[in-house]
Amino acid sequence: MQKAVNMNTSLTSILSEYNFNKPPKLSQQQIETSRPLDKKNLAILGCGYVGSKLAEYWHKQGNFVTGTTTNYHRIASLSQVASQLVVMKGDNLSAIQFLLQNQDTIVISVAPPGNKVANEALYENTYLHTVRNLVKFLNQFSRLKQIVYLSSCSVYGNREGRWVDETSSVAFLERRSEVLYEAEKILLEKNNDKQKVCVLRLGGIYGPGRELIKIFGDLAGMTLPGRGERFVNWIHRDDIIGAIDFARLNQLEGIYNLVSDSPLTIKQQIEQIFSHYNLPSVIWDSSKRVQSKTVAAMPICQRIGIAPLASY
Ligand SMILES: NC(=O)c1ccc[n+]([C@@H]2O[C@H](COP(=O)([O-])OP(=O)(O)OC[C@H]3O[C@@H](n4cnc5c(N)ncnc54)[C@H](OP(=O)(O)O)[C@@H]3O)[C@@H](O)[C@H]2O)c1
């Protein structure tokens, strides 16, 4: 039973109290008693493309899900998929402390707006400030058993299409990947028997609204350099949700690459998509040199036996 915060009042009125972009209005006692002790309390820091779907998945299972957004205008849509929402940024210490109260698990799924164009300072603010603030409070919350951080295979840099696994060294092409790696390290240093830290290094994310046809469709009928033999890394959003839940249930710790378990070359990838959409194939010109940028990562599904949820 909720003592201080009446969850029967309209969600929006409660949520407006949790807007950490403005000073919080709740007392410490109210904050401490606002989450149920008899359910799994699961926090998702960053309810964007992945985070909001994860919130929906856990919420439907009957867990008490606290999600965050930086944008007050997203509350209405997110209120459909979370038990509680907090409007906050990761550089806000009191908001982070509030978020961690009574949680069993926290997933860090933050990314700056306009991912591709975000500058380095914004990257540092989004990832590093957030995790630095988070680790300050970890030993205050003994109920918290699992931390999952979503990172990226971009930390491996350019391997000219060669395969990597979690033991491969990192090699950054840009500061933004280094920031992701520094955030990993800050969190992994806090891993211990009582609080497990699991880092998932994701390939490129696709799924509803981010379909591969939108990414590759413009190449239909074009001539591209090389033979199309380099492997590509993608991961469907549903598989990310499955893997995060697997990590939580099995208290995974350490680093895992998270990519589709059907490794395809770029040529195979494009052929599959174009044949599905009945588009003209790409012509590969092996006389021209390809600028390989990606790595091919061994999939988590194959190595720890998760059944992949999605295929395309
Ligand atoms: N996209 C990819 O292909 C890819 C590849 C590899 C790894 N990843 C990683 O996968 C994760 C999920 O990606 P996604 O595509 O779901 O991201 P997304 O849709 O951009 O969502 C990011 C979330 O982070 C929130 N956020 C932004 N700045 C913040 C800050 N300073 N403090 C706290 N929250 C902040 C956003 O708030 P709002 O709700 O206000 O927007 C949003 O909820 C990220 O950690 C990303 O680095 C992505």
The ligand as an SDF file (V2000), in Angstrom:
LIG
                    3D

 48 52  0  0  0  0  0  0  0  0999 V2000
   21.1750    3.4230  -31.8520 N   0  0  0  0  0  0  0  0  0  0  0  0
   22.0630    2.4800  -32.0660 C   0  0  0  0  0  0  0  0  0  0  0  0
   22.1950    1.9100  -33.1610 O   0  0  0  0  0  0  0  0  0  0  0  0
   22.9660    2.0350  -30.9230 C   0  0  0  0  0  0  0  0  0  0  0  0
   24.0610    1.2250  -31.2000 C   0  0  0  0  0  0  0  0  0  0  0  0
   24.8230    0.7720  -30.1470 C   0  0  0  0  0  0  0  0  0  0  0  0
   24.4920    1.1260  -28.8390 C   0  0  0  0  0  0  0  0  0  0  0  0
   23.4460    1.9430  -28.5840 N   0  0  0  0  0  0  0  0  0  0  0  0
   23.0980    2.2700  -27.1770 C   0  0  0  0  0  0  0  0  0  0  0  0
   21.8340    1.7050  -26.9050 O   0  0  0  0  0  0  0  0  0  0  0  0
   21.1510    2.4780  -25.9260 C   0  0  0  0  0  0  0  0  0  0  0  0
   19.7320    2.7370  -26.3490 C   0  0  0  0  0  0  0  0  0  0  0  0
   19.7220    3.4620  -27.5550 O   0  0  0  0  0  0  0  0  0  0  0  0
   18.3680    4.1110  -28.0910 P   0  0  0  0  0  0  0  0  0  0  0  0
   18.4710    4.1000  -29.5690 O   0  0  0  0  0  0  0  0  0  0  0  0
   17.1910    3.4860  -27.4230 O   0  0  0  0  0  0  0  0  0  0  0  0
   18.5190    5.6270  -27.5640 O   0  0  0  0  0  0  0  0  0  0  0  0
   17.4460    6.7840  -27.6780 P   0  0  0  0  0  0  0  0  0  0  0  0
   16.2160    6.3400  -28.3690 O   0  0  0  0  0  0  0  0  0  0  0  0
   18.1470    7.9870  -28.2020 O   0  0  0  0  0  0  0  0  0  0  0  0
   17.0420    7.0570  -26.1340 O   0  0  0  0  0  0  0  0  0  0  0  0
   17.9450    7.6530  -25.2560 C   0  0  0  0  0  0  0  0  0  0  0  0
   17.2540    7.9850  -23.9400 C   0  0  0  0  0  0  0  0  0  0  0  0
   18.2050    8.6700  -23.1080 O   0  0  0  0  0  0  0  0  0  0  0  0
   17.5920    9.8320  -22.5870 C   0  0  0  0  0  0  0  0  0  0  0  0
   18.6160   10.8370  -22.3420 N   0  0  0  0  0  0  0  0  0  0  0  0
   19.2320   11.6510  -23.2280 C   0  0  0  0  0  0  0  0  0  0  0  0
   20.1450   12.4270  -22.6020 N   0  0  0  0  0  0  0  0  0  0  0  0
   20.0770   12.0930  -21.2920 C   0  0  0  0  0  0  0  0  0  0  0  0
   20.7560   12.5500  -20.1300 C   0  0  0  0  0  0  0  0  0  0  0  0
   21.6870   13.5080  -20.1830 N   0  0  0  0  0  0  0  0  0  0  0  0
   20.4330   11.9990  -18.9440 N   0  0  0  0  0  0  0  0  0  0  0  0
   19.4900   11.0300  -18.8640 C   0  0  0  0  0  0  0  0  0  0  0  0
   18.8060   10.5710  -19.9260 N   0  0  0  0  0  0  0  0  0  0  0  0
   19.1080   11.0930  -21.1230 C   0  0  0  0  0  0  0  0  0  0  0  0
   16.5960   10.2680  -23.6440 C   0  0  0  0  0  0  0  0  0  0  0  0
   15.6600   11.1200  -23.0590 O   0  0  0  0  0  0  0  0  0  0  0  0
   14.3280   11.6270  -23.8190 P   0  0  0  0  0  0  0  0  0  0  0  0
   13.2830   10.6220  -23.4460 O   0  0  0  0  0  0  0  0  0  0  0  0
   14.0730   12.9710  -23.2620 O   0  0  0  0  0  0  0  0  0  0  0  0
   14.6340   11.6260  -25.2900 O   0  0  0  0  0  0  0  0  0  0  0  0
   16.0460    8.9050  -24.0610 C   0  0  0  0  0  0  0  0  0  0  0  0
   15.0470    8.4990  -23.1550 O   0  0  0  0  0  0  0  0  0  0  0  0
   21.9890    3.7330  -25.7040 C   0  0  0  0  0  0  0  0  0  0  0  0
   22.7140    3.5530  -24.5100 O   0  0  0  0  0  0  0  0  0  0  0  0
   22.9290    3.7600  -26.8870 C   0  0  0  0  0  0  0  0  0  0  0  0
   24.1700    4.3430  -26.5430 O   0  0  0  0  0  0  0  0  0  0  0  0
   22.6700    2.4070  -29.6010 C   0  0  0  0  0  0  0  0  0  0  0  0
  1  2  1  0
  2  3  2  0
  2  4  1  0
  4  5  1  0
  4 48  2  0
  5  6  2  0
  6  7  1  0
  7  8  2  0
  8  9  1  0
  8 48  1  0
  9 10  1  0
  9 46  1  0
 10 11  1  0
 11 12  1  0
 11 44  1  0
 12 13  1  0
 13 14  1  0
 14 15  2  0
 14 16  1  0
 14 17  1  0
 17 18  1  0
 18 19  2  0
 18 20  1  0
 18 21  1  0
 21 22  1  0
 22 23  1  0
 23 24  1  0
 23 42  1  0
 24 25  1  0
 25 26  1  0
 25 36  1  0
 26 27  1  0
 26 35  1  0
 27 28  2  0
 28 29  1  0
 29 30  1  0
 29 35  2  0
 30 31  1  0
 30 32  2  0
 32 33  1  0
 33 34  2  0
 34 35  1  0
 36 37  1  0
 36 42  1  0
 37 38  1  0
 38 39  2  0
 38 40  1  0
 38 41  1  0
 42 43  1  0
 44 45  1  0
 44 46  1  0
 46 47  1  0
M  CHG  2   8   1  16  -1
M  END
$$$$
